[in-house]
Amino acid sequence: MSYKCHECGSPAVTLPERLDENAYVLCRDCLKPVATWAVFKRTMTQAVLADFKEAGSGSHPISYDPMDPGLLRAVAGRV
C-alpha cells in the first residue's frame, strides 16, 4: 500500500484533532485537505484489505486502530 498527496506528493498526513466524520485530514507538508476523516478511513481500510487479500492470507485481518466497528466488515462485504 502506498499513499501520496495529490498536490505535492508527500506520503505524510495530519489527522484532525477531533475525529469527526466531516473533519479534514490534511497533507502534513502542503496542508491541503486530503479527504474527510470518513473518506480517509474507508479508503485506507480498502487499501489495507486489498493488500491483505493480495498477500494470499486465508485468515481475517485484525486491527487495533480506532476505526468504526462496522467499517472493516462493510468494506470487506460482510455486512
Residue pairs with C-beta under 8 A, 6 or more apart in sequence:
1 44
1 47
1 48
1 50
1 51
2 11
3 11
3 13
3 44
3 47
4 10
4 11
5 11
5 13
5 27
5 29
5 30
5 32
5 34
6 32
6 34
7 27
7 30
7 32
8 27
8 29
8 30
8 32
10 27
10 28
10 29
10 30
12 27
12 28
12 29
13 25
13 26
13 27
13 28
13 34
13 40
14 25
14 26
14 27
14 28
14 31
15 25
15 37
16 23
16 24
16 25
16 26
16 37
17 23
19 37
19 66
20 37
21 36
21 37
21 38
22 36
22 37
22 38
23 36
23 37
24 33
24 34
24 35
24 36
24 37
25 33
25 34
25 35
25 36
25 37
25 40
26 32
26 33
26 34
27 33
27 34
34 40
35 43
41 67
41 68
41 71
42 71
42 75
45 67
45 71
45 72
45 75
46 75
48 61
48 63
49 61
49 72
49 75
49 76
52 61
61 72
63 72
70 79
73 79
